[in-house]
Amino acid sequence: MMSEFKFKKFTINQDNCAMKIGTDGILLGSWTRLDHHPFSILDIGAGTGVLSLMMAQRSQAGMIDAIEIDDNAYEQCVDNFEQAPWSDRLFCYHASLLEFADEIEDTYDLIICNPPFYSEDYKSDNKQRDLARFQDAMPFEHLVACVSKLLSEKGVFSVIIPFKEEAGFVDLALKHKLFQNRTLHVKGNTNSDIKRSLMEFSFTKKPLVTETLIIETSRHRYTQEYINLTNDFYLNM
């Protein structure tokens, strides 16, 4: 696994992060809607800081905050922010989501999150990776409750989760008056099952727009739709 990941306009160091750059994060950072011109953005569970950096590249947001609980990931995120062309707009807090939500009185026009997924009982021998990866480090209930507190009245919440968790997540969001506005179902190839759900929520009820994205036609042969979506970031697309 390479310790440095080069994008078109910034570079991510990830040698001290348990969770490396992956397709999920790139998809979410590329798909998230910015046409409401957010001034303030929050990246929950920032890891390397890749989502914050993608938002900085794509938007004119004046304040992009990130929160990261893991010591090593936090330090790496701060370093990646300092090296970025948009360092003056980026700040990372070393805190848990619950701590942050309790202390911060500001609200955000966009909240973006690529949360830990795995709710299975399996644990590995790498505690740092487990913390980054497993849902019990940031239960969906905590995530949705904190988002509903931190999101501005006309703000947008953008998240990626396993498809099998979608219905339960939508129900949780509704309990906090967050409505599902857009959904992108992601399939690895034409014949595979839906693997991921990218979802956008807001406090405004709108007709739900649902689309499907297929990543590859065959191994390492990407669909034009995937290339078009991620083209601003990947060097070799």
C-alpha positions, -999 to 999 in steps of 0.1 A, spaced: 0 0 0 15 33 -11 20 59 17 14 88 -7 -16 92 -29 -13 119 -56 -45 136 -69 -45 162 -97 -44 192 -73 -32 178 -39 -13 149 -23 -24 128 6 1 111 30 -15 81 46 13 61 62 0 67 97 -37 63 89 -54 29 95 -79 36 68 -63 44 34 -77 62 4 -104 41 -11 -131 43 -38 -159 50 -12 -143 83 -2 -135 94 -37 -171 86 -48 -186 106 -19 -163 136 -24 -171 137 -61 -209 131 -59 -217 154 -30 -238 183 -42 -224 219 -38 -249 239 -57 -263 255 -25 -228 271 -22 -220 262 14 -199 286 34 -192 261 62 -184 224 58 -179 197 84 -161 164 76 -169 138 103 -143 112 110 -118 128 86 -90 101 85 -65 114 60 -86 145 54 -93 135 18 -130 145 19 -122 180 33 -96 185 6 -120 174 -21 -145 199 -8 -119 226 -7 -110 219 -43 -146 219 -55 -161 248 -35 -154 283 -23 -164 274 13 -147 298 37 -146 273 66 -139 236 63 -137 218 96 -128 182 102 -130 160 133 -109 129 139 -106 109 172 -76 87 164 -43 103 174 -22 92 144 -49 99 119 -55 134 134 -18 142 131 -17 130 95 -49 150 87 -34 182 101 -2 176 81 -22 170 49 -41 202 55 -9 222 61 6 210 28 -26 217 7 -32 247 -15 -62 256 6 -46 253 41 -61 286 53 -96 272 49 -90 239 66 -90 230 103 -90 196 121 -103 191 157 -90 162 177 -122 150 193 -150 125 192 -182 134 174 -202 135 207 -176 158 223 -176 180 193 -214 182 191 -217 191 228 -191 219 226 -197 235 192 -226 260 188 -220 267 151 -240 249 124 -227 238 90 -242 242 55 -227 209 45 -218 178 66 -201 150 49 -191 116 63 -176 83 52 -184 65 85 -170 32 99 -192 5 84 -188 -29 98 -214 -38 124 -205 -75 123 -190 -90 154 -156 -96 137 -126 -78 151 -90 -79 137 -58 -77 157 -52 -41 146 -70 -19 172 -64 13 152 -79 -2 121 -108 -15 140 -115 19 155 -115 34 121 -135 7 105 -161 -6 128 -195 10 134 -192 7 171 -166 35 170 -194 58 156 -228 42 158 -252 55 132 -276 66 160 -249 89 173 -240 101 138 -275 111 128 -284 127 162 -252 148 160 -258 157 124 -293 169 131 -278 192 158 -249 205 137 -266 210 103 -279 244 94 -316 249 86 -310 247 48 -279 225 50 -271 192 33 -259 160 49 -240 136 25 -230 101 36 -219 67 21 -230 34 38 -234 -2 28 -266 -7 8 -279 -33 33 -279 -6 59 -298 20 38 -334 13 50 -324 14 87 -304 46 82 -332 64 65 -356 55 93 -330 69 118 -327 101 98 -365 105 97 -367 104 135 -345 135 135 -365 152 107 -339 145 81 -353 136 47 -336 115 20 -334 137 -11 -309 120 -34 -295 85 -35 -268 69 -57 -266 31 -57 -231 18 -65 -224 -15 -82 -189 -29 -89 -199 -41 -123 -231 -48 -143 -236 -83 -128 -228 -75 -92 -252 -66 -64 -256 -30 -52 -227 -25 -27 -229 11 -15 -256 37 -10 -245 74 -13 -273 95 3 -281 131 7 -304 144 35 -318 177 44 -345 191 67 -366 198 35 -388 171 21 -383 167 -17 -391 141 -43 -364 114 -39 -340 112 -69 -324 77 -71 -296 68 -96 -273 38 -101 -236 40 -109 -216 10 -122 -178 14 -116 -162 -11 -140 -171 -29 -173 -143 -54 -166 -113 -54 -142 -97 -20 -143 -118 -9 -172 -139 19 -158 -173 31 -171 -176 65 -186 -200 75 -159 -174 67 -132 -147 85 -151 -169 116 -156 -177 117 -119 -142 114 -106 -123 130 -134 -114 162 -114 -93 141 -89 -77 110 -103 -44 115 -122 -48 86 -146 -85 88 -156 
